[in-house]
Amino acid sequence: MIMIQVKCPKCKGASISKNGTESGKQRYICNDKNCKMKSFMLDYTYNGCEPGINEKIIAMTANSSGISDISRVLQISEDKVSRVLKKRQM
């Protein structure tokens, strides 16, 4: 049997509980009261849901990458890139 050490991607704490499944993949929740991470998965079905993807989109935009370039490199939809950039403008 293989044991995988699960840590919170936000606070790096090891106090983690299982929090159901979504699309057949296990969800986890951080038990640290100071952590703002609600729930997370180790393996996301869609790359656009991964933590930190919005920051990558903003960084690539600052380096003059277009929407189609960003979506191709990060393997996410152009709609996701557009939504992030529209929210950033407000």
Sequence and secondary structure as in RCSB ss.txt:
>XXXX:A:sequence
MIMIQVKCPKCKGASISKNGTESGKQRYICNDKNCKMKSFMLDYTYNGCEPGINEKIIAMTANSSGISDISRVLQ
ISEDKVSRVLKKRQM
>XXXX:A:secstr
        TTT    EEEEEEETTEEEEEE  TT     EESS SSGGGSTTHHHHHHHHHHTT  HHHHHHHHT
  HHHHHHHHHHHH 
